[in-house]
Amino acid sequence: MTAVAPWGENAEDAYDQGLVELGLGDARLIEVKGAMLPLGFGATAPQPLPMGSLVECHLATAYAWNGSTACAGVAWAACETPEGDACAVVATISTELDYEETSLLLRRNLQRRLASRDLEVKSFDVAVDEVTAANDHHGVAMAALILPNSLSLGANTGTGKVRGGLTRKAADIPTPPKRVDIKAPAAPALRPGSRKQNTDFSL
């Protein structure tokens, strides 16, 4: 989903207006990072959220001011691993570029995430929106992939198997060579009231 709000009194006001336009104005948000979506993810039409809902979402926010332009976008792809396992990945972007350039950059970001994980695309979708802030006002463009049921009891919270070639193990991290420290000789202990000796600690 995407939304714009060009008439914010300040950045926070524009952001809040954008959340209302997105349908997230009455929700409590957990902004999720990372590329991988929950197993079993599938896109559905937007649904109204009950007031006070705790909702995970991948959110991109781009700010503009006084006639300037900004864009935000989100993209996701249903994929398959070389082993035949189904999964889905997401990419977000925020820019001060126009709609076309932002769309191209977002697609490239999604392609890179797929390539780095050796995933084959089965289907994908991209959503980008552009805002031009009103004169002397703040504007915001927002794009969100909303996961309304990911935290509910009984949700699909399963995980997949470890992909050996893409996951580092503790044994894979090289052990640094043991370091032998050379310490300076200790100064002799002094009794209270005794003179301090002039000791040369050069090596």
N, C-alpha and C positions, 0 to 999 in steps of 0.2 A: 504494500500500500504506500501511497505517497500523498503529501499534502503541502500546501504553502500558506504562509501568513505574512503579508507585506506591510501590515500596519502596526507593528509593535512599538510601544512607547520606549522600550529598552529591549535588550537581547532576551532577558528572562521572560518578558511579556510575550514576545514573538514566539519563543519556544513553547510557552504554555498554550498559546492560541494554536500552534501547530499540532500539539498533542490532542487538543479537542477536535481539530479537523480530521486527525487520523483515527478518531474513535477511542483514543487512549486517555482522554481527559479525566476520567473517573477511576483509572486503574493505578495500581502501584507497580512501578516498572523495575525489572531486573534486566539491565543491558548486558547481553551475552557477547563474549568475545570468542574468537576462534572460528575456523572454517567449517567444522563438521557439525551437521544437524543431527538431532536424535534419530536413532534407527526407527524405521517405520514412518518417517516424515512423509506427508503428502499434502499438496496445496489444496485448500478449500476456499470457498467464498468467505469474505469477511463476515463476522458475526458480532452482534452487540455483546459487550462485556458487562457483567454485573458490577455495580458500584463497589469499590474497594477490592476488586480482584487483584491478585498478585500474578503478574504476567511477565514471562520472559520474552525478550525481543532482540533481534539484531537491528540496530538503529543507526542511521546515518543522518547527521544534522549539518546543514551549511547555512552560514549567516551572511546577510547582506545589509548595507546601510546606505540611505540617501540616494536612491536611484541605481545603485550597483546591483549586479546579478550574481546569483550563486545557484549551484545545483547539488542535489543529493540523489543517490541511487542505491538500489539493492538488487542483487541477482542471486538465483539459486539454480542448482542443477541436480537432477536425479542421475545417479551414476552406478557403475558396476566395477568392482575390483577385478584384477586378472584372475583371481580365484573364483569369481562368479558371485561374490557377495554384493548385495544392493546397499547403497548408502546415498547420502545427499550432502552437498556442500553449499556454502553461502559466501558472498562477497558484498561488501558495502564500499561506498565512496562519497566523499564530500569535496567539491571543487568550487572555484570562482570562475570556471569556464562556462561555455554555453552548453546547451542540451546535447548537441551532436558529439562534441568532443568528450563530454562526460560519459555518454553512453559507450563510446569506443574504449575509453580507459577502464570503465567498469567491466566490459566484456574481456579485456585483456587481463584484468585482475582475476576474474573467474577462471580464465584459461590457465593462468599460471598456477592457481591453486589445484586445478585438476591435474596439470602436468607434474607438479611436485609430488603428487600422491599416486601417480600412474593410474588414473581413473578414466573409464570410458563413459562418455555422456550418452544418456538415453533420452533425456528431455531437459529443457531449461526455460527460464523466464527472466526477463529483465524489466525493471521499473525505474524510471528516472523522472524527476520533476525539477522545474526551474522557477526561481522567484526573482522578481525585481522589486526592491524595496521602494516604498513610497518616499517622496521628498521629506527629509528630516525625520524619517522613521526607520526602524529596524525591521528587517524581514528574515524569514527562515524558510528553507526548503527541507522537508523531512521525507525519508524513505524508511520503511520498516518491514521486516519479516517477523510477524507476530506468532508466538507459540503459546496459544491460550491454555492448552491443557497439559503442558509438559510438567507442571508441578502438582497436578491433582493426584489424589490417591488412586492407585490403579493405573496410572498412565504408563505408557510404554517407556520404561526407563532401562531396558536391557542394553547390554553392550555387546559388541562383537569381539571376535578373536584378535589377538595381537598379530599385527602384520610385521613379521620379522625383519624384512628389509627396510622398513620405514620407522622402526621404533628402536631407540637405543636402550641398551641394558647397562646395568652398573659394570658388568664385566667388560663391556666394550670401551669403557673410558680408560685410556692409558694411565697407569700409575706413575706419577712423577718420580724421578730418581731421588733416592735418599740424599738429604743434604747434610754435610758434615760441617758444623759450625766451628770456627776457631775462636776460642774465647781468650780474652786478655787475662793475664794472671791476676788472681785476687789480691787486693791490698791487705797487708798484715793488719790484724786487729790491734786497736789502740786502747790502752787503759785511760780512764778519765784523768785529765790533767796532764797527760804525756804529750810531748811535742809530735807534730805531724811530720812524718818522714817524707823526704823528696824522692819519690819512687818513679823511675822511668818505665812507662808502660808501652813503649814502642816495640813493635814486633820485629 
